């Protein structure tokens, strides 16, 4: 079942009813869940179920279900199975023939989409956390920039500056909504072009703290977002074309600027055509 992502008042009456009737509560962190239950005057046996023990813990829960017990599962915050444990537990319970009942409620992804006001969105793609580093992260970022649909990403505070810098390079003209600390005391939401996101973040040091949900808005109809290169990437490409063959200049510019190779190649062809004299 969904639990509050910050503000405890966001729990539903149905969730409280189910928790009160449950024989046990499976949860990510017993300390977090114990505080939530105590706040509402509930005292239940707590079973630890997190990303590192989900298979074993799911077997324990299924055993309890087979004995006729009712077990509620909660993540530390938000909706289980959405970038949180829970999917394996659900799959195991269903495979064992037990009924699984969803108790909807708070979700940071949906909360961010609601406040983004993306008028072009016809659905969205949920990514959650991208790979932390290396080639996998770069490939994921390029895929995000190339996807025209609205997209939802999560990011940790120690990587938020790097992610905003990447989005500013990969999709500078796309609208970006940055939702920080949703439902909490220092909640802040900003909607601006992705190119301006790094400046917004750096303007107030406090902004680099907390939990982040990003909504990269859908590309506007009729606009090819890839037609606009960031100024730094275009300058890099122009300088390299003076000294290197086109393909080599594009490859090096892509590595240095991290702009999409396809866009750099099209721009290089355009620049080269302008320099060639007419026959």
C-alpha positions in Angstrom: 0.0 0.0 0.0 1.1 3.6 -0.6 2.4 5.6 2.4 3.1 9.4 2.6 6.2 10.6 0.7 6.6 13.3 3.3 3.6 14.9 4.8 2.0 12.2 7.1 -1.5 13.7 6.4 -1.3 12.2 2.9 -2.1 8.7 4.1 -5.5 7.5 3.1 -8.4 6.4 5.4 -8.4 3.1 3.6 -4.7 2.6 4.3 -5.2 3.2 8.0 -8.1 0.8 8.0 -6.1 -2.0 6.3 -3.1 -1.4 8.6 -5.4 -1.7 11.6 -6.8 -5.0 10.4 -3.5 -6.6 9.2 -1.8 -9.4 11.2 1.6 -8.1 10.2 3.2 -5.4 8.2 6.1 -6.1 5.8 8.3 -3.0 5.3 11.6 -1.7 4.0 12.9 -0.2 7.2 11.2 -1.2 10.5 12.3 2.0 12.1 10.6 4.2 9.5 7.4 2.1 9.5 7.3 1.9 13.3 7.3 5.7 13.5 4.4 5.9 11.0 2.3 3.3 12.8 3.0 4.8 16.2 1.9 8.3 14.9 -1.5 6.8 14.1 -1.7 4.7 17.3 -1.1 1.3 15.7 1.2 -1.5 16.9 1.8 -4.4 14.5 4.5 -7.1 14.1 7.0 -5.7 11.5 8.7 -7.9 8.9 11.7 -6.6 7.1 11.5 -6.7 3.3 13.9 -4.6 1.2 15.9 -4.8 -2.1 18.6 -7.1 -0.6 16.3 -9.8 0.9 13.1 -9.5 -1.1 13.2 -13.1 -2.4 13.6 -14.7 1.1 11.2 -12.2 2.8 8.6 -12.8 0.1 8.7 -16.5 0.9 8.1 -15.7 4.6 5.2 -13.5 3.7 3.7 -16.2 1.4 4.0 -18.7 4.3 2.0 -16.3 6.5 -0.6 -15.8 3.8 -1.0 -19.6 3.5 -1.7 -19.7 7.2 -4.6 -17.3 6.7 -2.9 -14.2 7.9 -3.4 -10.8 6.3 -0.1 -9.0 5.6 0.2 -5.4 4.5 3.3 -4.3 2.6 4.6 -0.7 2.7 7.7 1.0 1.3 9.4 3.7 3.3 7.6 6.4 1.3 5.2 6.4 -1.6 3.9 3.5 -3.7 5.7 0.1 -3.5 7.1 -1.4 -6.7 7.7 2.1 -8.2 11.5 2.4 -7.8 11.0 0.6 -4.5 10.8 -3.1 -3.5 7.5 -4.9 -3.8 7.3 -6.3 -7.4 8.9 -9.6 -6.4 6.7 -10.0 -3.4 3.6 -9.4 -5.5 4.8 -11.8 -8.2 5.5 -14.5 -5.6 2.1 -14.0 -3.9 0.2 -14.2 -7.1 2.1 -17.3 -8.2 1.2 -18.9 -4.9 -2.5 -18.2 -5.6 -2.9 -15.5 -3.0 -5.0 -12.3 -3.6 -3.1 -9.1 -3.8 -5.1 -5.9 -3.2 -3.7 -2.5 -4.2 -4.2 0.4 -1.7 -3.4 3.5 -3.8 -2.1 6.8 -2.4 0.9 9.1 -2.5 3.4 8.8 -5.4 6.1 11.3 -6.0 6.1 10.6 -9.8 2.4 11.4 -10.2 2.7 14.4 -7.8 5.4 15.8 -10.0 3.5 15.2 -13.2 0.4 16.9 -11.7 2.4 20.1 -10.9 4.4 20.1 -14.1 1.4 21.3 -16.2 2.7 19.6 -19.4 0.1 20.6 -22.0 1.8 18.5 -24.7 1.9 15.2 -22.7 -0.1 12.3 -24.2 1.1 9.9 -21.5 4.6 9.6 -20.0 7.6 7.3 -19.6 8.8 6.5 -16.1 12.5 6.0 -15.7 13.1 6.3 -12.0 16.8 6.4 -11.2 19.1 6.2 -14.2 22.3 4.1 -14.0 24.7 5.9 -11.6 27.8 6.2 -13.9 29.7 5.0 -16.9 28.5 4.1 -20.4 25.2 2.8 -19.2 24.4 6.3 -17.7 25.4 8.1 -20.9 23.3 5.7 -23.1 20.3 6.2 -20.8 20.7 10.0 -20.9 20.8 10.0 -24.7 17.7 7.8 -24.8 15.9 10.3 -22.5 16.9 13.2 -24.7 15.8 11.4 -27.9 12.4 10.4 -26.5 9.7 12.9 -27.4 7.2 11.8 -24.7 7.1 13.3 -21.2 9.5 11.5 -18.9 9.8 11.2 -15.1 13.2 10.7 -13.5 14.4 10.4 -9.9 17.8 11.6 -8.7 19.9 11.6 -5.6 21.1 15.0 -4.2 24.8 14.2 -4.8 24.1 13.6 -8.6 21.5 16.2 -9.3 24.0 18.9 -10.5 25.5 16.4 -13.0 22.1 15.3 -14.2 20.8 18.8 -14.8 24.1 19.7 -16.6 23.5 16.7 -18.9 19.9 17.5 -19.6 20.9 21.1 -20.4 23.3 19.8 -23.0 21.2 16.9 -24.4 17.8 18.7 -24.5 18.4 22.4 -23.9 15.1 23.6 -25.5 12.9 21.1 -23.7 10.8 22.3 -20.7 11.9 20.7 -17.4 10.1 20.7 -14.1 12.3 20.2 -11.1 10.4 19.1 -8.0 12.4 19.0 -4.8 11.3 17.7 -1.4 7.6 17.2 -2.5 5.1 17.5 0.3 7.8 18.3 2.8 8.7 21.6 4.7 11.1 22.8 2.0 9.2 21.8 -1.0 10.2 23.7 -4.2 9.0 23.3 -7.7 10.4 25.1 -10.7 9.5 24.8 -14.4 12.0 26.2 -16.9 14.0 25.4 -20.1 16.4 22.6 -19.4 19.3 24.9 -20.5 18.7 27.1 -17.5 18.4 24.3 -14.9 22.1 24.3 -13.8 21.9 28.0 -13.1 18.7 27.7 -11.2 20.2 24.9 -9.0 23.4 26.8 -8.3 21.6 30.1 -7.4 20.7 28.7 -4.0 23.0 26.2 -2.3 20.1 24.7 -0.3 18.6 23.5 -3.5 21.1 20.8 -3.9 19.7 19.0 -0.8 16.7 16.7 -0.6 14.9 14.3 -2.9 14.3 15.2 -6.5 11.7 14.2 -9.1 12.3 15.6 -12.6 9.7 15.8 -15.4 11.2 16.4 -18.9 8.2 17.7 -20.7 7.0 16.3 -24.0 8.5 17.8 -27.1 6.2 20.5 -28.6 4.3 19.2 -31.7 6.0 20.1 -34.9 9.3 20.9 -33.2 12.4 18.7 -33.7 14.2 19.3 -30.4 17.4 18.0 -32.1 17.6 20.9 -34.5 19.0 23.2 -31.8 22.6 22.6 -30.7 23.8 24.2 -27.4 26.1 27.1 -28.2 29.1 25.4 -26.6 28.7 22.3 -28.7 28.3 24.3 -31.9 31.5 26.3 -31.1 33.4 23.1 -30.4 32.2 21.5 -33.6 33.1 24.6 -35.7 36.6 24.8 -34.3 37.2 21.1 -34.9 35.9 21.2 -38.5 38.7 23.8 -39.3 41.4 21.2 -38.6 39.8 17.7 -39.0 37.8 15.7 -41.4 34.0 15.8 -40.9 33.5 12.4 -39.3 36.5 12.8 -37.0 35.4 16.3 -35.9 31.9 15.0 -35.2 33.2 12.1 -33.1 35.5 14.3 -31.1 32.8 17.0 -30.6 30.3 14.4 -29.4 32.9 13.2 -26.8 33.8 16.6 -25.6 30.3 18.3 -25.6 28.2 15.2 -25.0 25.7 16.5 -27.6 23.9 13.9 -29.7 26.2 12.6 -32.5 23.3 12.5 -35.0 22.6 16.2 -34.4 26.3 17.1 -34.6 26.6 15.2 -37.9 23.7 17.1 -39.4 25.0 20.4 -38.3 28.5 19.6 -39.6 27.1 18.8 -43.0 25.3 22.1 -43.0 28.4 24.1 -41.9 30.6 22.2 -44.5 28.1 23.0 -47.3 28.2 26.7 -46.4 32.0 26.7 -46.8 32.2 24.9 -50.1 32.3 27.2 -53.1 29.6 26.8 -55.8 30.6 24.8 -58.9 
